[in-house]
């Protein structure tokens, strides 16, 4: 079993930055692929970014590419999401996810690929 705890959300003005953290416990994080998803009110959960077990491969949703950066510190069992140039449309609850399932193609962007989820952290961007 893996427990994920997100932190770092908050209220920020458009153009500002936030850094989200996701601390994993219960299993060594380096054995897990990890990702960030987000969900705005009334919308489906959507993929934001993912990072492979070693941290050598990252992928991003087109909507945030060039503005967000995912990274990980396996020694600290923590994954980060640095969010810059935030826009009002980035407002959502952000969820950390982890898993070790095999997938094909763009399967890393599917919520069903991940077995473990955090409780979410709210990010609100004001205009």
C-alpha positions in Angstrom: 0.0 0.0 0.0 1.2 3.5 -0.8 0.0 6.7 0.8 0.4 10.0 -1.1 0.0 13.4 0.5 0.0 16.6 -1.6 0.8 20.0 -0.4 1.6 23.5 -1.8 -1.7 24.5 -3.2 -3.2 27.9 -2.6 -4.4 31.2 -4.1 -2.2 33.0 -6.5 -2.7 35.8 -9.1 -2.5 35.1 -12.8 1.2 35.0 -13.9 2.3 33.8 -10.5 3.9 30.5 -9.5 3.3 27.6 -7.1 5.2 24.5 -6.3 3.2 21.4 -5.4 4.8 18.5 -3.5 3.6 14.9 -3.2 5.2 12.8 -0.4 4.9 9.1 -0.8 5.1 6.6 2.0 4.6 2.8 2.4 6.7 1.9 -0.6 9.9 3.2 -2.1 8.9 5.9 -4.6 11.6 4.9 -7.0 9.7 1.7 -7.9 6.7 3.8 -9.0 5.8 6.0 -12.0 4.2 9.1 -10.7 1.9 11.7 -12.2 -0.2 14.8 -11.6 -3.8 15.1 -12.6 -6.2 17.9 -12.0 -10.0 18.3 -11.9 -12.0 21.5 -12.1 -15.6 21.7 -10.9 -18.0 20.1 -13.3 -15.1 18.7 -15.4 -13.4 15.3 -15.8 -10.1 14.6 -14.2 -7.4 15.4 -16.7 -3.7 14.5 -17.1 -1.2 17.2 -16.3 2.3 15.6 -16.2 4.1 12.4 -15.5 7.6 11.2 -14.6 9.0 7.8 -14.8 10.6 5.9 -12.0 14.1 7.2 -12.5 13.1 10.7 -13.4 14.6 10.5 -16.8 11.4 10.7 -18.8 8.7 13.3 -18.4 5.5 14.0 -20.4 3.2 16.9 -20.2 -0.3 17.9 -21.3 -0.3 20.4 -24.2 -2.2 22.9 -22.1 0.6 23.3 -19.6 3.7 22.5 -21.6 6.4 25.1 -21.2 4.9 26.4 -18.0 4.9 23.4 -15.6 7.8 21.1 -14.7 7.5 17.8 -13.0 10.5 16.4 -11.0 11.2 13.9 -8.3 13.6 13.3 -5.5 13.7 9.5 -4.9 15.8 9.9 -1.8 13.0 11.9 -0.2 10.2 9.8 -1.8 8.7 13.1 -3.2 7.5 14.4 -6.5 7.1 18.0 -7.4 5.2 20.1 -9.8 6.6 23.6 -10.4 3.9 25.7 -11.9 4.8 29.0 -13.5 2.9 31.6 -15.5 -0.3 30.4 -14.0 -3.6 31.2 -15.7 -7.2 31.3 -14.3 -7.9 28.2 -16.3 -5.3 26.3 -14.2 -7.7 26.6 -11.3 -8.5 23.0 -10.1 -7.9 20.4 -7.5 -4.5 18.8 -8.2 -4.0 15.1 -7.5 -0.8 13.1 -7.2 -1.0 9.6 -8.6 1.4 6.6 -8.5 1.5 3.2 -10.0 3.6 0.4 -11.5 1.3 -1.0 -14.1 2.5 -1.6 -17.6 1.0 0.6 -20.2 1.3 1.1 -23.9 1.6 4.3 -25.9 -0.1 7.2 -24.1 -1.3 5.1 -21.3 0.7 7.2 -18.8 -2.0 9.9 -19.3 -4.8 7.6 -18.3 -6.1 7.8 -14.7 -6.7 4.0 -14.8 -2.9 3.4 -15.1 -2.4 4.5 -11.5 -3.3 2.6 -8.4 -2.7 5.2 -5.7 -4.0 8.7 -5.3 -3.6 11.5 -2.9 -6.4 13.5 -1.4 -5.8 16.5 -3.7 -4.7 20.1 -3.1 -6.6 23.1 -4.3 -5.0 25.6 -6.7 -6.9 28.8 -7.4 -5.6 31.4 -9.9 -7.3 34.8 -9.8 -7.4 37.1 -12.8 
